[in-house]
Amino acid sequence: MRRPRLRIAVGVLLAGLAFAAPSRAAEEPLAVDLSRHLVEITTGFSGTDLLLFGAAEPGRGGEPADVVVVVSGPEDSTTIRRKDSVAGLWINTGSARIKGAPAFYRVASTRPLEQVAPPALLQKLGIGLERQKFDIRVEDDGANSTAYRAALMRLMQARGQYGDRIATVTRPGRRLFRTEIHVPATVPVGIYKVEIHLIAQGRLIGSQETPLAVDRVGLGAAIHDFAYRQAGLYGLASVVLAACAGWLAAWMFRKG
């Protein structure tokens, strides 16, 4: 049931985008699109790059307005564990359950964020990892939520799921802009949100949102679905396959 729901959601989102685009373009000073709205994960998937492009009206006085792009993945729950050395062995001595953290997060901007908007506006729009609110439940007497939040950031950046810097939005023309969004091989499946904000002289003058879906396809998807829905049969098949491979290898060595 999981994959059909995802595909239906993608269809609904893309249909809504197609119907809403003409009216939004006429009403807002911002028009945006992605090179593709579906990332297909196959058995050989090693990551990909998406192109986000659009056009924006200039701000007051005719000066180009700043464009800020925020890409966030589906919210997830994860457990972070703290290890300490006890009698020469590294063991778990504490943990924290973190809810509400996006599984993927990227920010791109035409200029450094501190030059684009005041902190109050950045906080209101939730731009930047430091402005994301997580539900952190600590079960540890030796560390607080700040330490576990920092540990989550390091872990997600090491996986490539959180950007460790602000990417660049370039301007090939006075009104045109573009940026590339790198999607790593570790990205989880789900519906992603791509938000584009147009800011001039520290004021928000326009925003748009476009959907992005990540889903498994092909043989990898079939194996994943089988393992997820028929865990017992998948385990049995794995054991049988391993036994057959071992028997075949032994037979070939005897023949040699």
PyMOL commands that set and color helices and strands:
alter all, ss='L'
color gray80, all
select helices_A, chain A and resi 2-27+60-62+113-116+119-125+129-131+145-159+218-229+231-255
alter helices_A, ss='H'
color red, helices_A
select strands_A, chain A and resi 30-34+38-41+48-56+66-72+75-86+89-102+105-109+135-139+167-168+176-183+190-200+203-216
alter strands_A, ss='S'
color yellow, strands_A
deselect
rebuild
show_as cartoon
